[in-house]
Amino acid sequence: MLYESSPVAIAIFASFVLAVVGLSFWLGRKGQSAKGYYAAHGEIHWFINGIAFAGDYLSAASFLGICGMIAFHGFDGFLYSIGFLAGWIVALFVIAEPIKSLGKFTFADALDAKYNSRGIKLSVAISTLVVSIFYLIPQMVGAGDLIVPLLGLPHAVGVILVGIAVTLIVVTAGMVSTTWVQFIKGSLLVFFCGVLTSMILGRGLTVNTGSLEPQTRSVTPDGRVLVDGEPQTRDHDLRPVGTLAALPARYGDATTTGPLGPLEYLSVLEDSRIVTWSGKKSTDASGTHTVYTPTERAGADLLKPGGYFKGLTTGKLADKLDFASLMLALFCGTASLPHILIRYYTVKDAAAARKSTVVGIAAIGAFYVLTLFLGLGAMTSGALDPTSTNMAAPLLAKSFNETLFAVISAIAFTTVLGTVSGLIMAGSGAVAHDLVENVLGIPMDDAEKVRCGKIAAVGLGIVAMALGILFRSFNVSFLVGWAFNIAASANLPALVMLLFWPRTTKEGIISAVTVGMLASLTWILLSADTFEKVYGLSRDASPVPFSQPGLVTIPLGFIVLIVVSLLTKAEPKGKPA
């Protein structure tokens, strides 16, 4: 079976998690003031902060989701990598240095630096919470998926474990511990993914004999799980799949290639035959069934765009717009994510902010190149779980040995811890600093600000756990696309126009943030993907023409800001923070 926990895996996993939580308690003494808790006193070295950027950004979507997308759908999964990386161009050339000089603790500080407006603080704080919550969902889903093979526990238990661990990290030391967790996690992730990629190339490609019979996973009305009609004690005990059906003709009767270089690996794979798997749901009186069936495909077809994003092949306008909208959201969303923006406040000056961004881009870029080989290696490993695209990378590691599986899974878990801690930091700052202190006008000293932030962090942790359990069947990269759309629609227009258009008014900022957030959120809730995967309704019932809103809602935010600013009087109040 795919999911059999081992003492080695449990020991390595426990060591990672305990070390991370222990580090947080040790660093807790450095985060007692508000500036220490929310911004690490602005004393983080630019190189440490750059790797922490990578640790913060390389979330469950980057590691688990993209590898799974490539493993099941081919090259199209790598387009997520390209979109995620391209977004850092905006962060480097547009946002990095100006954002450092505008704020102290939160994204709302930056947008409100010239106005001292409660309306701006309120709208941006709500936007921060909405984006953070939507980004939290895929992280928690990924955490739950990891616990199943590691500890043999249900998905919900995994979600609760990561929720408790990350809440402890944030509550104990705030941004100080969050930064170091992200630095360690980012370093380990890039290094061990490089090791795993080297092992993939060293093993080469082998024709294997994984099962090619259709497999059925059923859930009966009373909640029992059946696999091929047999009751199961755990809900993921399907036979592993992922098969290289045939090598290129030039290998003759050989069943293995031996070690390959990076380009040679892609070339051989392109000329091979590969078996991929897809599932189709049906419901009858006995319950809901998903039948997983194999399809033999040419490697060349899997290495070209269009396998997952139908807009690249169908010729339908709606499909093309959906793909373009997602790519636009990924490109614009990075520089709009609250948990990324607050990291600029942890360094001492604008030059350090720029250097941090360059280091972050280098680490992130190296990692995304590796995801292509990780995904393709998983596709042909004979160790895929057809029910969970999120488990491709850990199960690939397991195809080598249990120790590597435990290490990769533990790193993936700390990947979730690092990203979730950053998101909860952004959300707790929005509640304590923006809403309670600035909008509600409740005066607080340093100790009270920190206490309020910790209470907010606990509340956000509980919300994250609940949502992680609710959305367990989604691919995490798909879910992150929603967060990027909302962030780009609500935050980017206000931030860019504030920095580069002197005529921007506080009313324009409030309107752009509010309209962008509500428009993108409404569009997502009415999309065909949501109708099908959340409401259980027909895709045809969706009233919107395509699922990704960014192509409409990002320009809408700019238009609303410009129109409202031209209709209102520019009267900046106060001075930059």
ABEGO torsion letter per residue (X at the ends): XABBBBAAAAAAAAAAAAAAAAAAAAAAAAAABAAAAAAGGGABBAAAAAAAAAAAABBAAAAAAAAAAAAAAEAAAAAAAAAAAAAAAAAAAAAAAAAAAABAABAAAAAAAAAGBAAAAAAAAAAAAAAAAAAAAAAAAAAAAAAAAAAGBBAAAAAAAAAAAAAAAAAAAEAAAAAAAAAAAAAAAAAAAAAAAAAAAAAEBBBBABBABBBBBBBBAAGBBBBGGBBBABAABBBBBGBBABBBAAAEABABAEBBBAAAAAAAAAABBBBBBBBBBBBBAAEBBBBBBBBBBBAAAAABBGAABAAAAAGBAAAAAAAAAAAAAAAAAAAABAAAAAAAAABABAAAAAAAAAAAAAAAAAAAAAAAAAAAAAAAAGABBAABAAAAAAAAAAAABAAAAAAAAAAAAAAAAAAAAAAAAAAAAAAAAAAAAAAAGBBBBAAAAAAAAAAAAAAAAAAAAAAAAAAAABBAAAAAAAAAAAAAAAAAAAAAAAAABAABBAAAAAAAAAAAAAAAAAAAAABAAAAAAAAGBBAAABABABABAAAAAAAAAAAAAAAAAAABBBBBBEBBX
